[in-house]
Amino acid sequence: MKTIPVTVLITTANNPPDGVPYLQMTDPIMRTIAAKAALYFWVAQGVEQIVLADATGTNLLTAHEEAEIDKSETRVEQINYKQDSEFVIRKGKGYGEGRLIEYAINNSELLAREEYFFKCTGKVYVRNFPAIAGAVKANNISNLFWRYMGDGSWTQPFADCRFYYTSKSFARNHLLPAYFEANDSGNVYCESRLHEALDRNMKAGRSERPLIAGYAGATGEAYFDSSLGSLDYDFPCWMTKR
């Protein structure tokens, strides 16, 4: 199997507190099963380095499962911290994920040695990831984000927070402040704040879109996973090059 020489940060909240706005998948067992299913897809694709960061003080993998993955070409690092449940309940899962990304950037041994990384929300994977990673390398891309359009019929001014490619400096200067402004209880969503930050700091473009599969914590349902026709290869995005 060919190794893809990249680092992917996967964010999870394996055991979220009760009362988080817009969170339907709350059962820790189902959340763990969905996150593990997605993780094993990443490993099977040959991703070289994966950082598993959890915001609820737990590790996704058991010691036995981690040892199994160690026998593959993938190196996995597990880190976690216990989020402030009161803040997350008040401000929502977007805010919570922003704090988790901040924690991972500041505490991961693997990320300490890398300036650029892919970020993916737990419970999902990208079916065409080798093509996306190949395009990033071939075009010397430093940051790449996509519009969020769901099944193609929804055109809110949202950026897709599930999966993107970024540098640590761009994340610190622009992404994290956008996440921290999110307040789901007040209908201020991280997807909207991120869209605004990207419009201010990056140029709009078009690229192949990531084919994201897996489960949404917000609904507990599987994500849309069908073709959008020509949009699959000409999708709205924001992009910068090194």
Disulfide bonds with the S-S distance in Angstrom:
none
